Amino acid sequence: MAWDFSTEPEFQEQLDWVEQFCRTEIEPLDLVFPGAAYSRDPKARALADPLKQQVKAHGLWALFLDKDLGGPGFGQLKLALLNEILGRYRSAPVIFGTAAPDTGNMEMLAAYGTEEQKRRWLYPLMNQEIFSAYSMTEPQGGSDPSLFLTHATRDGEEWVITGEKWFTSAGARADIIFVMCTNGMFVAPGDAPGVEIMEYPPLHNHIRYNDVRVPADHLLGPEDGAKVLAQRRLGGGRIHHAMRTVAQVKLAFDIMCERALSRESHGKTIAEHQMVQEAIADSYAEINMLRLLVLWTAWTIDNSSTREARTQIAACKYTAAKVLREVSYRAMHIMGSLGTTNLTPLQAMWASAPTMAVMDGVDEVHKVTVSRNVLKGYEPHAGLWPTEYIPAKREEARKKYASLLAADPDLAAWADHAARATARGH
Ligand SMILES: Cc1cc2nc3c(=O)[nH]c(=O)nc-3n(C[C@H](O)[C@H](O)[C@H](O)COP(=O)(O)OP(=O)(O)OC[C@H]3O[C@@H](n4cnc5c(N)ncnc54)[C@H](O)[C@@H]3O)c2cc1C
């Protein structure tokens, strides 16, 4: 029987180590030196690098990559269980070598890069010797790639990239930028002449590519293949975000439950008030629905492919945003005034819910994908009545008993009476 919701003991040991390591090493670093793990400052790196070494020593570096590319080759299901822990700690993804946007870019390089491109960019990215960004969205429209205008023109042994991108996360500090053009995916050095970083927004950069020249071998994958590469990149990213969201909502739930047991109001603990119980019960069910959807999707990817699992991945994307919004709001509310401050993680978590609903493609677009793909498994009914129209089905079923009904008037009367009685409801 393959439906098994348990974790094998050897892997559970690794999960236990990760949990303890995050609690005792990463959380203190986040609290005292926030941002140190991402910083290029040598003093900050001296704090974070030994932690990365420990992760490597445990064989847990670059969790998302296959063995031949230097990762542990866990697959998505194990990665989901790990991300359920890592997602609770801000710096954990970078300390485990799994931080966006580098991860998605590495996946593209691993899948489509030539040996030379992998040597030049993939391995340095894996070792965090360089950092990358991903430039796809354009100011005039993000949800519809047919509106994108950025283009590369071939000029001898070079490509010349011209266009404007928006919301390129960490673009200003990237060593290399993956630029999605209408005619291919290109890799541009962050300091190439013509790469103009605009002042706003400060973190998710607006970048103008003013005739940026890159060598011919900076085209990644086939010419005109940008959409395929983008799908490959974003599919992985979405499910990984959903995995980490499970960690976030579990954190919100822990905060909510502890508080409900710790405070009193009107003569009893808050946990004894029914509306609080409803918030806890609904959150419990929603978190587990999301978690099982994510684990099932991860399992599907492991047993088929990201492409095969695309309907499930899309469902994970908007469900994660919804559960994050609902559960973090309830937790904040049950925390009362304290919940509205940024003295607990809840305020930031709740504020991130709209971001979750927009980044990696807006929820509406994913809902369209799910609906469209699901509907491929259905057909319109023939004739006037839906397939489940009971009188028509009964008429069909009566044919099975035709000789019996003809031979026995009592049974025929029973059947006629039953048909009228059932219809009487409305
Ligand atoms: C934190 C964050 C990080 C990001 N990082 C990156 C990055 O690194 N690189 C990158 O290239 N991009 C990045 N993005 C951009 C992201 O991919 C886009 O924001 C997203 O694709 C939506 O595009 P848009 O912002 O132009 O919104 P729009 O496309 O203008 O959509 C706005 C709203 O219009 C409605 N809408 C749009 N299309 C439809 C539709 N088909 N059906 C129904 N309603 C619709 C929805 O309500 C939607 O929320 C990031 C975004 C965020 C928030």
The ligand as an ORCA input file, in Angstrom:
! r2SCAN-3c Opt
* xyz 0 1
  C       8.091     40.496     -3.871
  C       8.084     40.337     -5.369
  C       9.217     39.896     -6.002
  C       9.252     39.794     -7.391
  N      10.413     39.395     -8.001
  C      10.493     39.378     -9.339
  C      11.728     39.051     -9.985
  O      12.727     38.763     -9.342
  N      11.767     39.096    -11.321
  C      10.688     39.419    -12.090
  O      10.799     39.421    -13.293
  N       9.504     39.744    -11.506
  C       9.389     39.740    -10.159
  N       8.204     40.107     -9.543
  C       7.112     40.571    -10.367
  C       5.962     39.603    -10.478
  O       6.318     38.507    -11.272
  C       4.781     40.409    -11.049
  O       4.425     41.357    -10.065
  C       3.587     39.550    -11.393
  O       3.866     38.721    -12.498
  C       2.373     40.420    -11.712
  O       2.673     41.399    -12.660
  P       2.278     42.937    -12.382
  O       2.886     43.345    -11.094
  O       2.645     43.709    -13.577
  O       0.739     42.924    -12.157
  P      -0.389     42.956    -13.283
  O      -0.086     41.982    -14.357
  O      -0.634     44.362    -13.686
  O      -1.626     42.431    -12.469
  C      -2.241     43.257    -11.481
  C      -3.605     42.710    -11.129
  O      -4.440     42.682    -12.312
  C      -5.308     41.554    -12.273
  N      -4.992     40.639    -13.367
  C      -3.875     40.593    -14.148
  N      -3.977     39.616    -15.057
  C      -5.157     39.012    -14.869
  C      -5.825     37.929    -15.502
  N      -5.278     37.270    -16.527
  N      -7.031     37.564    -15.012
  C      -7.608     38.228    -13.979
  N      -7.012     39.269    -13.352
  C      -5.811     39.654    -13.787
  C      -5.028     40.855    -10.922
  O      -5.910     41.351     -9.949
  C      -3.590     41.283    -10.634
  O      -3.243     41.165     -9.258
  C       8.113     40.147     -8.160
  C       6.962     40.568     -7.508
  C       6.925     40.672     -6.131
  C       5.672     41.170     -5.465
*
